[in-house]
Amino acid sequence: MEPEASGTSGRGKVTLPPLKHGEASYDISPVLPAIAKVTPTQGGKPVQVDAGIISIPEGVGALPSKTEAGIISVQGAEDPVGVAHARAQAHHASKALPLQIVVYFEDKTGIDLSVEDGQHAEAGELFEIIMDEMKFPAVARDVFSLWLVSDLLELQLKPNQVPFKLVFFWEELLEKYTTTPEEDAERDEPVLVFRRNVFCSRVRDQRIDDPSLLRLLYAEAKENIIDARYPISQTDCDMLAGIQALIDHTVYLREEHTAEYYRSKLSDYYPEHFCKRKVKLFRRHTINPEDRLVSSHYSASRKYGMAISAEEKKVCYKAYLEYCWKLPYYGAAFFRGQIEHPSKKLRLMSMTDDPVFVAINTEGVFIIDLDDVEFLMGLTYEQLKWEFALPKNPEDRNCMPCLFLQFGASENGRNCTKVLQVFSRQGTLMDGLISACIKLKRQTRAEDQLDGAMLDTVDGTQDGVIESGGETWMNFNRLCLTTFDCKGKLLSTSARVPKVH
């Protein structure tokens, strides 16, 4: 009989197959029977997912399998044009007539293409047209990709996929991978976006010197900072906002760039939680974000001068990116999920699960708290073992698939294994992306060894990423973890246990 992990409303029963190994060096196979007893039994129904993540396998309409298509979720463009507009035109046009297709860039610019038989054009063909029209260097083929993006769902396209055709399946994709109400799904319109390839490593980014490509990478990183997908400190956010202000205005003018000038523009430079004013206890002094932005703009101008010429702007782009390249979750695909709230941690508002981002890139898996914008946990593929489990009744919309993340730890002087359970409608996509990233990592490592190549390092850290120091990527106090010893015996759990009536 297969082991089961049962859950309550919003989760349902799941079947848990044997765990798959990332590249962890420890052996936790004895834990597997005990994992079946992990039974989070509290928590509300799944929270509303207003932004989905999707990756399409070969063959439109087929069930998703382990695919190497990239997945990422950010806010889409507000203007419902592009592919959807092209679809409407195609109903009234001959197949031989050119189709007008708008492709957007992350810096909020776009290009209008006239494509022969555009409703059958593959993503690879459109990508090459953009490369030719924009005169991008050849390296862009390794760094960027073509995406279908909406407010609810985002898809990195394979070269042989037909964007126009995928639009016709958009509502079905929303139904499968989001909890979007039907009326919202009917209004959702995807557009074509030229953006970073989720499988491109940060090392590849660091070698780019072309100003036009650096501008696009900068624009995407900036949006991830402002959208609070990259949790950073307020001090670092002030520094980045100052660089952005210098790029936007090219210079700093004391008479023009005042606190009053920036007061209505804060959301263009800061994530929402840093736009609020803070008052220090026992002081009457209020720390205004607009004052911090003026100071940061001035500091950036002192350090980098002006940002008028292409070369001056490139210096600023690189300065901004050099900070982001050191973030462990840089370039990640973001999935919406939820984790159980620890039983010992007080929560006054409700007893529902905590909404999180599961960020996955070529280096590991990272958990980010959506409410508090806090980095909770990071696991490299060398540390990780994982498994994906479907609900017992996949037709039940109130049940959520889940992803089990396992990692080794030390507690009270002895080795143990900890398990985090993440509930998400996009669990199967996370599973596929993790598998693809590990496969790519092993392939890259084998090629490096074959060529006798050395890993690139920046400031003494592999790939320039901020390294994990023991439990520095583990905020155990904020996570609902189950702990086992090396023989699979349950040691402790912070899951909420229901009262027995």
C-alpha positions in Angstrom: 0.0 0.0 0.0 1.3 3.4 -0.9 2.0 5.8 2.0 -0.2 8.9 2.2 0.1 12.3 3.7 -3.4 13.6 4.5 -4.4 17.2 4.8 -7.5 19.2 5.5 -9.6 21.6 3.5 -7.5 23.3 0.8 -5.0 20.5 0.6 -6.6 17.0 0.4 -4.8 13.7 0.3 -1.6 13.3 -1.6 0.4 10.2 -2.6 4.0 10.5 -1.8 6.4 8.5 -4.0 10.1 8.0 -3.0 12.1 11.2 -2.9 14.3 12.3 -5.8 17.8 13.3 -5.1 19.3 16.7 -6.1 23.0 16.5 -5.4 22.9 16.0 -1.6 25.8 14.0 -0.2 23.9 12.7 2.9 21.7 9.7 3.0 18.1 10.2 4.3 16.4 7.2 2.7 15.4 5.8 6.1 13.3 8.9 6.6 10.9 8.0 3.7 8.4 5.9 5.7 8.2 8.5 8.4 7.5 11.3 5.9 4.2 9.6 5.1 3.1 10.6 8.6 3.6 14.3 8.1 0.0 15.4 8.4 -0.5 19.2 8.5 -4.1 19.3 9.6 -4.9 22.9 10.0 -4.9 25.9 7.7 -7.5 27.6 5.5 -8.4 27.0 1.9 -5.8 28.0 -0.7 -5.3 31.7 -1.0 -6.3 33.5 -4.2 -3.5 33.1 -6.8 -3.6 36.3 -8.9 -0.4 35.5 -10.9 0.3 32.1 -12.3 3.4 30.3 -13.7 3.3 27.9 -16.6 5.5 25.9 -18.9 4.2 24.1 -21.9 5.7 20.7 -23.0 5.9 19.6 -26.5 2.5 19.2 -28.1 -0.1 21.8 -27.2 -2.9 20.5 -25.0 -0.8 17.7 -23.5 -0.3 17.3 -19.8 2.8 19.0 -18.6 5.8 16.7 -18.1 9.3 17.5 -17.0 10.1 20.3 -19.4 13.1 22.6 -19.9 10.9 25.6 -20.7 11.4 28.4 -18.3 8.9 29.6 -15.8 8.6 33.0 -14.1 5.8 35.2 -12.8 5.7 39.0 -12.7 3.0 41.6 -13.4 2.1 41.6 -17.1 1.6 44.7 -19.3 -1.7 46.5 -18.8 -2.3 47.1 -22.5 -4.1 44.0 -23.9 -2.5 44.1 -27.3 0.2 42.1 -29.0 -0.6 38.5 -29.6 -4.2 38.8 -28.6 -4.7 41.7 -30.9 -3.0 39.7 -33.7 -5.4 36.8 -33.0 -8.5 39.1 -33.5 -7.0 40.4 -36.8 -6.4 36.9 -38.1 -10.0 35.9 -38.0 -10.7 38.5 -40.7 -7.5 38.1 -42.7 -6.2 35.7 -45.2 -3.4 33.4 -44.1 -1.2 34.9 -46.8 -1.5 38.5 -45.5 1.1 39.9 -43.1 0.1 39.9 -39.4 1.0 42.9 -37.2 2.5 41.6 -33.9 3.8 43.9 -31.1 6.7 42.6 -29.0 7.5 44.3 -25.7 10.8 44.8 -23.9 11.4 45.0 -20.1 12.3 48.6 -20.4 8.7 49.4 -21.4 9.5 49.9 -25.1 8.3 47.7 -27.9 8.6 46.9 -31.6 5.8 46.5 -34.2 6.4 43.5 -36.6 4.7 42.7 -39.8 5.0 38.9 -40.1 4.0 36.9 -43.2 1.6 34.1 -42.1 2.1 35.3 -38.6 -0.5 33.1 -37.0 1.7 30.1 -37.8 5.0 31.8 -37.0 7.1 29.9 -34.4 8.8 31.7 -31.4 12.2 31.0 -32.9 11.3 32.8 -36.1 9.9 35.8 -34.3 13.0 35.9 -32.1 15.3 36.0 -35.1 13.2 38.8 -36.6 13.6 40.8 -33.4 17.4 40.1 -33.4 17.6 41.4 -36.9 15.4 44.5 -36.4 17.0 45.5 -33.2 20.6 44.7 -34.3 21.3 42.8 -31.1 24.6 41.0 -30.9 24.7 37.2 -31.2 25.2 36.7 -27.4 21.5 37.8 -26.9 20.5 34.3 -28.2 22.0 32.8 -25.1 20.7 35.3 -22.6 17.2 36.2 -23.8 14.0 34.4 -24.8 10.5 35.1 -26.0 7.7 35.0 -23.5 3.9 35.1 -23.5 3.0 37.3 -20.5 -0.3 38.4 -18.9 -1.4 39.7 -15.5 -2.2 36.1 -14.5 0.2 33.8 -16.3 3.7 33.9 -17.9 5.3 31.4 -20.3 8.8 31.2 -21.7 8.4 29.8 -25.2 10.4 27.1 -26.9 11.7 28.0 -30.3 9.3 25.6 -32.1 6.2 26.7 -30.2 3.6 29.0 -32.0 2.6 31.9 -29.8 -0.6 32.6 -31.7 -1.7 29.0 -31.2 -1.0 29.0 -27.5 -3.3 32.0 -27.0 -6.3 29.9 -27.9 -5.5 27.6 -24.9 -4.9 30.5 -22.5 -8.1 30.1 -20.4 -7.4 26.3 -20.1 -3.9 27.1 -18.8 -5.3 29.6 -16.3 -7.8 27.0 -15.1 -5.2 24.4 -14.6 -2.4 26.4 -12.9 -4.2 29.2 -11.1 -7.3 29.8 -9.0 -8.4 32.7 -11.1 -12.2 33.1 -11.3 -13.7 32.4 -14.7 -14.7 36.0 -15.3 -11.2 37.2 -14.7 -9.7 34.5 -16.9 -12.0 35.5 -19.8 -10.6 39.1 -19.6 -6.9 38.0 -19.4 -4.9 38.8 -22.5 -1.3 37.8 -23.0 1.3 39.8 -24.9 4.7 38.9 -26.3 7.7 40.0 -24.3 11.5 39.7 -25.0 13.1 39.0 -21.7 15.8 37.0 -19.9 16.0 33.3 -20.3 15.5 31.6 -17.0 18.2 29.0 -17.8 20.9 31.6 -18.4 23.5 31.7 -15.6 24.5 34.8 -13.8 28.1 34.2 -15.0 26.8 34.6 -18.6 25.2 37.9 -17.6 28.4 39.1 -16.1 30.2 38.7 -19.4 27.9 41.0 -21.3 29.2 44.4 -22.3 26.7 45.5 -24.9 24.8 48.6 -23.6 21.5 47.6 -25.2 21.5 44.2 -23.5 22.7 45.6 -20.2 19.8 48.0 -20.3 17.3 45.1 -20.7 18.9 43.1 -17.9 18.9 46.2 -15.7 15.2 46.9 -16.4 14.2 43.4 -15.5 16.2 43.4 -12.3 14.8 46.8 -11.3 11.2 45.5 -11.7 12.0 42.5 -9.5 13.3 44.8 -6.8 10.3 47.2 -7.1 7.8 44.2 -7.2 9.4 42.9 -4.0 10.5 39.6 -5.6 14.1 40.3 -4.5 14.0 40.8 -0.8 16.8 43.3 0.2 17.4 45.7 3.1 16.1 49.3 3.1 19.7 50.6 3.0 20.5 48.6 -0.1 17.2 49.6 -1.7 18.0 53.2 -1.1 21.3 52.7 -2.9 19.7 51.1 -5.9 17.0 53.7 -6.0 19.7 56.4 -6.2 21.4 54.7 -9.2 18.0 54.3 -10.8 17.2 58.0 -10.3 20.6 59.0 -11.8 19.8 56.8 -14.9 16.3 58.2 -15.2 17.3 61.9 -14.9 21.0 61.6 -16.2 22.1 64.2 -13.6 21.4 65.4 -10.1 20.0 69.0 -9.8 19.6 70.2 -6.2 16.9 72.7 -7.1 14.8 70.2 -9.1 15.3 66.8 -7.5 13.8 67.6 -4.1 11.7 65.6 -1.6 8.6 67.3 -2.9 9.5 66.2 -6.5 9.9 62.6 -5.5 7.0 62.3 -3.1 4.5 61.3 -5.8 7.0 59.0 -7.5 8.1 56.7 -4.7 6.4 53.6 -6.2 8.6 54.0 -9.2 11.7 53.4 -7.1 10.7 51.4 -4.0 8.7 48.3 -3.3 5.5 49.1 -1.4 6.7 48.2 2.0 9.6 50.7 1.7 7.3 53.6 0.6 5.8 53.9 4.0 7.0 56.5 6.5 8.5 55.3 9.8 8.6 57.0 13.1 11.4 56.1 15.6 10.2 55.5 19.1 10.8 58.3 21.6 11.6 60.7 18.7 9.5 63.1 16.8 11.6 62.7 13.7 9.9 61.0 10.8 12.0 59.1 8.3 10.6 60.0 4.9 11.4 57.7 1.9 11.5 60.8 -0.4 14.3 62.3 1.8 16.2 59.1 1.5 15.8 59.0 -2.2 17.1 62.6 -2.6 20.1 61.7 -0.6 20.7 58.5 -2.6 20.3 60.3 -5.9 22.9 62.8 -4.7 25.3 60.0 -3.6 25.0 58.2 -6.9 25.8 61.4 -8.8 28.9 61.9 -6.6 30.1 58.3 -7.3 29.2 57.8 -10.9 29.0 61.4 -12.3 26.4 61.8 -15.0 24.5 59.2 -17.0 24.0 61.0 -20.3 26.1 59.1 -22.8 25.7 55.4 -23.6 29.0 54.6 -21.9 28.0 56.5 -18.8 24.7 54.7 -18.6 26.4 51.4 -19.0 28.5 52.1 -15.9 25.3 52.7 -14.0 23.6 49.6 -15.4 26.5 47.5 -14.3 26.6 49.0 -10.9 23.0 48.1 -10.4 23.3 44.6 -11.8 26.5 43.9 -9.8 24.5 44.2 -6.6 21.6 42.0 -8.0 24.0 39.4 -9.3 25.1 38.6 -5.8 21.5 37.8 -4.7 21.1 34.0 -4.4 17.6 34.2 -6.1 18.7 36.4 -9.0 17.3 35.3 -12.3 14.8 32.8 -10.6 11.4 31.7 -11.8 8.8 32.7 -9.2 6.0 30.4 -8.2 3.2 31.2 -5.9 2.5 28.8 -3.0 1.7 28.5 0.6 3.3 27.0 3.7 1.8 26.1 7.0 2.2 28.7 9.8 4.3 27.4 12.7 2.2 26.4 15.7 4.4 28.1 18.2 4.6 31.4 16.4 1.7 33.8 17.3 -0.4 35.1 14.5 -3.2 37.4 15.4 -4.9 37.9 12.1 -5.9 34.3 11.2 -4.8 30.7 11.2 -4.5 30.4 7.5 -1.3 29.3 5.7 1.5 31.8 4.8 1.7 32.8 1.1 5.2 32.5 -0.3 7.2 32.7 -3.5 9.1 29.6 -4.4 12.0 31.0 -6.5 13.9 28.5 -8.6 17.0 29.3 -10.6 19.9 27.3 -12.0 21.6 27.2 -8.6 18.8 26.3 -6.1 15.4 26.7 -4.5 14.5 29.7 -2.4 11.4 30.4 -0.2 10.3 34.1 0.1 7.5 35.3 2.4 5.0 37.3 0.4 3.4 39.2 3.3 6.6 40.3 5.0 8.9 40.2 1.9 11.4 38.2 3.8 13.9 35.5 2.6 13.0 32.5 4.6 15.1 29.6 3.2 17.6 28.8 0.5 18.8 25.3 -0.7 21.4 24.7 -3.3 21.0 21.6 -5.4 23.9 20.1 -3.6 21.8 20.2 -0.4 18.4 19.4 -1.8 16.2 16.3 -2.0 12.6 16.8 -3.1 9.4 15.1 -4.1 6.2 16.3 -5.8 2.8 14.8 -4.7 -0.6 15.2 -6.3 -3.9 15.3 -4.4 -5.7 12.0 -4.0 -8.6 13.5 -6.0 -7.1 15.7 -8.7 -10.6 16.9 -9.7 -11.1 18.6 -6.4 -10.3 22.3 -6.9 -10.0 22.8 -3.2 -7.1 20.4 -2.9 -3.6 21.6 -3.6 -0.6 19.6 -5.0 2.5 19.9 -2.8 6.2 19.9 -3.0 8.3 18.3 -0.2 11.8 19.9 0.3 14.3 17.9 2.4 17.7 19.0 3.6 20.3 17.9 6.2 20.8 19.9 9.4 22.4 19.7 12.8 20.3 20.0 16.0 21.5 19.6 19.6 24.8 18.3 18.3 23.4 15.5 16.1 22.7 15.2 12.4 19.1 15.2 11.4 16.8 15.8 8.4 14.2 18.5 8.1 11.2 18.6 5.7 9.3 21.6 4.5 6.0 21.1 2.7 4.9 23.7 0.1 1.3 23.7 -1.2 0.9 25.1 -4.7 -1.2 24.6 -7.9 2.0 25.0 -9.8 3.8 22.2 -7.9 4.3 20.1 -11.0 6.0 23.0 -12.8 8.4 23.4 -9.9 9.2 19.7 -10.0 9.9 19.9 -13.7 12.1 23.0 -13.4 14.1 21.6 -10.6 14.8 18.5 -12.6 15.8 20.5 -15.7 18.1 22.8 -13.7 19.9 19.9 -12.1 20.3 18.2 -15.5 21.7 21.5 -16.9 24.0 21.9 -13.9 25.4 18.4 -14.3 25.8 18.8 -18.0 27.6 22.2 -17.6 29.9 20.7 -14.9 30.8 17.7 -17.2 31.6 20.1 -20.1 33.8 22.2 -17.8 35.7 19.2 -16.7 36.1 18.0 -20.2 37.5 21.3 -21.3 39.6 21.8 -18.2 37.7 25.0 -17.5 37.6 26.6 -14.1 34.5 27.9 -12.5 34.2 31.7 -12.7 34.5 33.5 -9.4 33.7 37.0 -8.4 35.0 38.4 -5.1 35.9 34.9 -4.0 32.4 33.5 -4.2 31.3 31.0 -6.8 29.4 32.7 -9.6 29.4 35.9 -7.6 26.5 34.7 -5.4 26.3 35.5 -1.7 27.2 32.1 -0.2 25.2 30.3 2.4 27.0 30.1 5.7 25.5 27.2 7.6 22.0 28.2 8.6 22.2 31.8 7.3 19.7 30.8 4.6 17.5 29.0 7.1 15.0 31.2 9.1 13.8 28.2 11.2 11.7 30.4 13.4 9.5 31.3 10.5 9.2 27.8 8.9 6.9 24.9 9.7 9.4 22.1 9.6 9.3 18.5 10.5 12.5 16.9 11.9 13.7 13.3 11.7 16.8 11.5 12.8 19.0 9.5 10.5 16.9 6.4 11.0 13.6 8.1 10.1 12.3 8.6 13.6 10.1 11.7 14.1 11.9 14.1 16.5 9.7 17.2 16.3 7.2 19.1 14.2 6.0 22.7 14.3 2.8 21.8 12.4 -0.4 22.7 14.1 -2.3 19.7 15.6 -6.1 19.8 15.6 -8.0 19.4 18.8 -9.6 16.0 19.4 -13.3 16.3 20.2 
